[in-house]
């Protein structure tokens, strides 16, 4: 196995371990054993468990960020873009369950970036601009858009976690449609059978 192949193998094994046991529950010994290498090989590539974890989290953040950014960068109405962003996040939860599990767990002590919270804050900043434009068009105070963006993104992220843990009793399209139904229409205007417009 080449050095690059070994590194990728260790990342895959570490990702699985962090998803199953979290950062604290995983050990270099276990990761090395699963990869059928000695502990020094893990240290050689990553400097330790923290380095491996940082690489795994960075990859997950990059994947999820790209999905949501693509959804928000496409053409369409504000509602359509919010639907696409919700679908992107729910799609990530469905397709990369291990990655989402890693992101929703606590980060190791001292880590300031690379958490789901910091990612969701970045996404909320992007959504904020969409909401501000909608608020202005509707005669609402645009200065409240950042608060609503945090609410919207938090609602989507928490629902994604619930959906993952509920054995996915609903399709991702249904989850996204209901999320947008609540976010777009509010409790008093809920549609009985919401569908996506995107």
N, C-alpha and C positions, 0 to 999 in steps of 0.2 A: 504494500500500500504506500502511495506517495505521501509526502508531508501534507499536501493539500487535501488528499482523500482522507487521511487520518484526522485532520482538523475537522472536516465536515462530518465524519463519523462521530467524533466526540461532541460536536454541537448537537447532532441528532439525539444521541444518547442523553446528553445533559438536558436537552429540551424535554424529553420524555420524563426524566427523573424530576425536574422542577415542576412539571405539570402534575405529576402524581403526588409528590411529597412536599412541594414548596422549597424555598431556598434553604430554610433551616433544617428541614428533614432530609435533604440530599447531602451526600458526602463525596469527596474526591475518591475515596476508596470504592464506594459503590459504583460511581460512574466509570472508574477505571476497570473494575471487575466486569461490568456489563459490556464494555467495549473490548474486553479481553486484552488490556494493556496494563502496564505498571503505572503506579501513581506518578512517577516522575515524567511520564509522557504527557499527562494532563497538565502538570506544572510547566513543562517545556512550552506547550502551546498557548496556555492561558494565564500562567502565573498563579493559578489556584481557582477555587470554586467561584470567587467573586468575579474574576475575569471571564470565565466561561458564562456565568449568569449574565454579565453585561453584554456579551456578544449575542446571546439568545434574545434578551429583551430588546436590544437595538434592532435586530432583524424583525421581531414582531411589531415593534413600533413603526418601522419603515413600511412594512406590508400594510398595516392598518391605515397609516397616514396616506399612503398612495391610493388606497381604495376610496377613502372618504374624500380626499382632495380631487380625485378624478370625478367623483359624483358631483361635487360642488362646482367643478370647473366647466361642466358641460352646459349646453344651451337649454333653456326652458324657464318656465315660470318659477317663482319662489317656492310654491307648493311642490312642483315637480322636482326641484333640486333637493328639497327636504326629504321627499319620498326616496329619491335615489341615495341620499346620504344614509337614511335609516336602513335601506336595503343593503347598502355596502357594509354597514356595521353588523347587521344581522347575518349577512352572508359570511363575513369573517368569523363570527361565532360558530356558524355551522360548519364551515370548511376547515377552520384552524382552531378547533376546540382546545387543544393543548396550549396553543399560543395565548388564547383568551384567558385560560385558567392561570397561566403564568402572570399575565398583566393585571388580573384582578386580585392577586395575592399581594401581601405586603412586600415592598422592596427591602433589600438588605439595609441595615443601619447606615446612615450617612449618605445614601444615594438620593440626590436631589432631582435627577431627571430620569427619563425612561420609565415612568410609571403610567398607569392608565389615567390617573388624575391629571398629570401634566399633558398627556396626549389629548384628553377630552377638553382641557382648557384651550389648547391650540385649535382644536376643531371649533370650539365655541366662538373663538375670535373670528374664524372664517364665516360662521353662521350669523354672527352679529351684524355683518354688513348687509346680508340678505334681509334680516329682520328690520334693520334701521331704514332701509329703502321702503319696505312694506309699511312700516309705522308712519313714515312721512306721507306716503300716498294715502293713508287712511286717516290722517289728521291726529295721530297718536304721538306721544312724546318719544322722539328717537333716542333720547338719552337713556331710556329704560331698556333699549335693545340688548345691551350686554347682559343684563340680569335675565332677560327672557332666553337669551342664547344659552346661558349656563343651565337654566331649567330644562330646556329642550334637549340639550346634549346629555345632561344627567339622566333624564327620563329614558332616553334611548339606551344608554350604557347599562343602567340598572335593569331595564327590561331584557336586554340581551343576556345578562347574567341569569336572570330568572328563567328565561326561555331555555338556556343551556341546561339548567338544573331540573327543569320540569319534563325532561324526556321529549322535548319538542313536540308537544301535543298539537301545535299549530304549525302550518307551513311558514317559511320566512316571509312570504308575500302577505300572508294574513297578519302576522305580527307587525310588519311594517305598515300595512293599511290601517290597523287599529291604532298604532302609535300616532300616525299622521292624523287620523280621525280626531283623536283627543287634542293633539297639539294645534291643529288647524281650526277645528270647529268648536273646541271647548266643550265642557260638560253639557251645557244647555243646547248645543247644536249637534250632538253626536248623531251620526248616520247609523241606521239599524244594521246595514250590511255594507260596510265600507270596502271600497276597492281602490287600487292604485291607479293614478292617472298617468304615471310615467311610462 
